[in-house]
């Protein structure tokens, strides 16, 4: 008897990544959702769940949704949802006006900690 070699190619999933037993997901949210907070629907392998995004959530923050990852012995891993604040490519006239007013009302530069305005 000889050796049998099997080559398995795993295609990437269009929505989820994998890190061990955990699934990963880039979660786009709007600027108002990130700033004001929101309840956001998040896809999982077993159907959507609602994630509470607190006010002031920065882009890059990762939320852990327990038990919504890949199957493992004795349960499931977790879903790691990494927030990406979505910047729209096109804005309506009203959106541009509102964002202009917000820019004028903003008192502090986000670059202040870098020592520049």
Helices and strands as residue ranges (DSSP letters): E 17-19, E 22-30, H 31-36, E 38-42, E 49-53, E 62-65, E 71-72, E 75-76, E 79-86, H 93-105, G 112-114
